[in-house]
Structure formats: C-alpha cells, structure tokens
Amino acid sequence: MVQRHRHEPLRARHDDRGPRRPAHARSPLVSPARSTPLGWLGILRLGLVQTALGGSVVLTTSTLNRVMVVELLLPATLPGALVALHYAVQLARPGFGHGSDVSGRRTPWIVGGMAVLASGGVLAALATALLAEHALAGLLLAVLAFLLIGGGVGSAGTALLALLAARVEDRRRAAAATIVWMMMILGFALTAGIVGRLLEPFSLARLVAITSGVCLFAFLLS
C-alpha cells in the first residue's frame, strides 16, 4: 500500500493509472490537424459546397413543385406538403450536429449528406414524371425523395456550419459566414435561372435529365 502525507499529493509513479493527461489531450475530437484554422481558400471551398447545396434545394423545392402545379395540374397542397416534409426532417439537425461532434470528423457527414441530397433530387424528378401516369406510385416515391432531401440538407448543412465555426478564427468568422451564405444564395439564383432556360421546350424526360445532371454536378462540386 502506498502511504502519503495528507498535505502531499500522490506521486504519478506510484499511481497505477499513470500520470494524468490534460482533458484536451484525452479527447479524441481534438488533434493538431483538425484544429488548424481555415484560410480564405478553405472558406471559399466550404462556400462552394453551400452553392451546390443551395442549387439542389431550389431545384427540388421550387422548380419541381411548380411543374406539379402548372404542368401536371395537381393541387398546390401536394407540393406544399412535400416541401413541409423536407423541413420537418430537418428538425433532426441537432442529432446530425451531435453525431459529427462525437465522430470527430465532419467531412463524411458533409459528403454523405450531399450524396443523400443528390439521390433525393433525382428521385424527386422521377416521382414528378411518374405522377403524370401513376399517381399513387409517384406520390410514394415523392415522399421518399423529400425525406432524403431533408436528411441530406440537414446532415451536410449542419456539419458544414459546425466545421466553419470550429475551424475559422474569430477575426474571420463574420466574413466567413457572410461568404458562405452569399454563395448559397448564388446557388439559388444560378440554378433557378439556368434550369428555367434549359427546360424550354418543356418535357418530363427533359426535366428528369436536367435534374439528374444538376444533382450529380452538385455532388461532384462538394
């Protein structure tokens, strides 16, 4: 048994657990590589992901619902409910953020989320085309697609903003937030304008092809 004076701490060599390390050294979430601050190029790289995310979202939640109402003559409540569903899924954002915190790696959550978002976008276009012929099958596929869209946006968007907050220095944080959000708005505007022109003359086959191309490009950009 090791005895010590009540005013003297137990020496590390007599403690079978070894010397205590600082809390930050024991944490698996902290490493020099991951704590390296992002420069402006890194911030712009995250902004490109936001651009891709914004382009995918505006295509699936704006263009497709307009096609459902104007071209397919469906009640506006249907696309409205689908868009609401994709927002409801994003109530799980705290869970996505916690998962990326615990794993210590945010890139898989961003890339995986963009892959899920792209898959949901393609399925949403296919569902829109299917609604013209088989209403029930198209509706079921649309529900699945918008669930994926909401999950993809929640995963990629939450992990990206968490990475931005963790890796950007305080003096650059306001400018970095402005850049990535402006680039997301740019993705909205560019995609809406370009896709609107490419859809002329309109056909469901063209809609599926263009949507698939945009979603694939957005995933590769991320």
Secondary structure as UniProt FT lines:
FT   TURN            6..7
FT   HELIX           12..14
FT   TURN            16..17
FT   HELIX           23..26
FT   TURN            28..29
FT   TURN            32..35
FT   HELIX           40..58
FT   HELIX           59..63
FT   HELIX           64..70
FT   HELIX           77..89
FT   HELIX           90..92
FT   HELIX           93..103
FT   HELIX           107..131
FT   TURN            132..133
FT   HELIX           135..167
FT   HELIX           170..198
FT   HELIX           204..221
//
